[in-house]
Amino acid sequence: METISRISSMLETARELTLEAAQSAAISRGTGIGTSSRDLSVAHIKKLLDSRSDRDVLDGLRRIISLMYRSEPSVPFFSAVVKNVASANLEVKKLVYIYLVHHAEAEPDLALLSINAIQKSLTDQNPQARAMALRTMASIRVPVINQIVSLAIKRGCGDMSPHVRKAAALAIPKCYRLDPSTQPQLIGYIETLLGDTQYFVAGPAVAAFLEVCPDRIDLIHKHYRSLVKKLVDMDEWGQLATLRLLTFYARKCFPLKTRKVQKNPTKSKGFYDDDDGEANEGEGETYDVPVLDPDLELFLRSCRLLLQSRNAAVIVAVVRCYFYLAPTEYLGAAVGPLVALLRSPQDMQHIALYNIVVVALRYPKPFTKYVSHFLVHASDPPHIWRLKLEALTILFPHCGNHFKNLIISELEHFAQGADPDLVRESVRALGRCAQGDPNAADKCLRILLNQITSLDDTLVSESLTVIRHLIQHDPGSHERTVIQLVKYLGLTTNPDARATIVWLVGEYAGLEPERNFAPDVLRVLVQNFAEESEAVKQQILLLGAKVYLHHILRNPVKEESDSEEPLSKPVDQTQLRNDWADADGEKQHDRNSLEEKKEAPGEEDTMTLLWRYILLLARYDTSYDLRDRARLYKALLSSPSSTQIANLLLLAPKPVPHAPSPSETRKDLLIGSSTLVLGNDAGIHGLQGYENIPDWVEAGHEPDPSLRVSDVKADKTTTVATTAGEQLDRALKEHEANIAASSRAHAVRGRVAAPAAKNKTLDQWLDEPEPETDEETEYEEVTDSEEGDEEYSTEYETDSEAGDEDEEEEEEEEEEEEEEEEEEEEDADSEERRQTQQLLR
């Protein structure tokens, strides 16, 4: 009969599954058995919800959920849905809870009707039902029930099922967001859950700690080592929260300690004896080596296993720990997994590249062997290849010659591409490579000079800008470069390129009078002044003012008045000097230098005429800006008394330009944060909730390391909420200890009752005197006198009686001890049974 009933139940289950599958297929097609939820009326769906069959109720709930997620009105079914909240079917409860959470905030009064039924589910025998009820209560955002939710969380923290305790940990932040005044109660729950033995309960507890009370570091001390040990087994969300917590904890609780280590020179001994003195050089040099706290080292070793995680966020979090806490050798082990994220989808590549660039700005050496991973692919979008080019320029000075040549070849190739943005960034990257490595500057400069004749105006203008920056870094060694650029004036028509070349001629061509070719360049440019663009005209006018200023500084003239107004000496670009002599209260120029550098009167007249011709051309130009500049320069250079001001304005040394990495402004942001990716768009203080890494705690202000000892027993007088699982474990341990104690007591009694002869060794047996035989005893008794016989017999009888009494007393004592031990065992068993009954209740 049992077999027949089992077969019939299986057939009924198969029938229900078949009908459900047919209805689902019909709903998806809109035809066939049944009709779609669009065609069903409200009355028909309510009829399904009022049915006594769980299959009909499930059908009605699925239709309502489909209406809800299609943004169609589903509120009219609220009362019909709430009636099913007490259903015993777990699938029905799931759908009802989903509906309640979706509509509770919009209909808070109606949601309160289901609170009693959900509270009853908190005592359900099924742990899954209890966890669902707790999760649903915490998700219903109705402030009136917040105290009820807090009590439910308290009950969940002591539940026997770890899944319910996990639901309680996840509910704590929701309760705090709804009512921050419950924080003191929630902190106590968090403290209980942090010490949970289950790793998937500790992870959500850490996440709740970070949201509710992130400043209460004192709660973490006694759980620090257990959290570190559970870190590997947690899920990804728990690992992220725990890594963030322990990173901040390490900065606040472990001071940065270093010790001096003397360098040991490894130079081998020379072939000749004279080389012995060189081997001892540098022995007195010392350097600082970081000293890691044992607890911090335990955390760093545990993080190493997480580098094999499939989650990219976990890998970035481990890199953050090593970047802010560990020596360089730890970071070297994390670079490989971080670079491996470049094989991920583009959104993950983007975030990984931002973190790689920030890490490489401080520690570029570990990335040098992965240079080939940063080469630009044809399919890379702009936001990817920009970061790759930036990474290449950061790593360029630290690479070997092979990788340097590879990077330069790649940049040269992309500089000749069709994408103007890629061309511009490639040329700028070449400039940053040249600035980062002076040995490669000449090669980069030759490549940039070859680009000047290109037909691409973007390439030419960017190349000349980078060339100008390189010349400004070392003007004395680039005289030939300026001459070569002048040759390209007749080949290029790009206004920006021509303006840049003219500026370079005016800035560096007049440094040495013997090799001053700026007047000749000016004479050629003036011929087509009217045909040039406004930017080039402005630079020609500036060049004319500089050339004329150099001319009058080398050839000062006396005014017709009695008092002389001498002019300034030629100005050096590196430092402005005023060599004036104050003889009779008036400034006089050095006559010897004047005679050496004095030019012919005819050349002076030619320069003056050329300058006046440029002023006339600019005076009648259509540009207001150009005419204003011309009047300014004319006023400055017309009077010898204003020559010093003109000297400061026109010939002052220019600051050397520096092209930093585009991510230089982000290097102080927290690795792995969204603020790092957004950069300046995130605002001055970053996104809401952003917190930068704290500073290292000062030595002497750190907490006592004994607080992190995990085997410290809690005081029994303090009422600490413990879970049912912990209580059962404790009762089992006490029971095992009682059994072990009773077994030891029985063994001791056995050893006491055994004759003492069993404990004697062979040597002790041999050393003992031989006992007297019965015949000898009888013979001695016969030879003695009668009085002696009487005395001896009396004494013997007395001794025998005393011995019997002693044995009886020992037996009585042993029986009493056994009775006491049996009573103690009965008391322990009764106490154990009482505790177990309390737990089961």
Secondary structure, 3 states (H helix, E strand, C coil): CHHHHHHHHHHHHHHHHHHHHHHHHHHHHCCCCCCCCCCCCHHHHHHHHCCCCHHHHHHHHHHHHHHHHCCCCCHHHHHHHHHHHHCCCHHHHHHHHHHHHHHCCCCHHHHHHHHHHHHHHCCCCCHHHHHHHHHHHHHCCCHHHHHHHHHHHHHHHCCCCHHHHHHHHHHHHHHHHHCHHHHHHHHHHHHHHHCCCCHHHHHHHHHHHHHHCCCCHHHCHHHHHHHHHHHHHCCHHHHHHHHHHHHHHHHHHCCCEEEEEECCCCCCCCCCHHHHHHHCCCCCCEEEEEECCHHHHHHHHHHHHHHHCCCHHHHHHHHHHHHHHCCHHHHHHHHHHHHHHHHCCHHHHHHHHHHHHHHHHHCCHHHHHHHHHHCCCCCCCHHHHHHHHHHHHHHHHHCCHHHHHHHHHHHHHHHCCCCHHHHHHHHHHHHHHHHHCHHHHHHHHHHHHHCCCCCCHHHHHHHHHHHHHHHHHCHHHHHHHHHHHHHHHHCCCCHHHHHHHHHHHHHHCCCCHHHCCHHHHHHHHHCCHHHCCHHHHHHHHHHHHHHHHHHHHHCCCCCCCCCCCCCCCCCCCCCCCCCCEECCCCEECCHHHHHHCCCCHHHHHHHHHHHHHHHHHHHCCCCHHHHHHHHHHHHHHHCHHHHHHHHHHHCCCCCCCCCCCHHHHHCCCCCCCHHHHHHHHHCCCCCCCCCCCCCCCCCCCCCCHHHHCCCCCCCCCCCCCCCHHHHHHHHHHHHHHHHHHHHHHHHHHHHHHCCHHHHCCHHHHHHCCCCCCHHHHHHHHHHCCHHHHHHHHHHHHHHHHHHHHHHHHHHHHHHHHHHHHHHHHHHHHHHHHHHHHHHHC
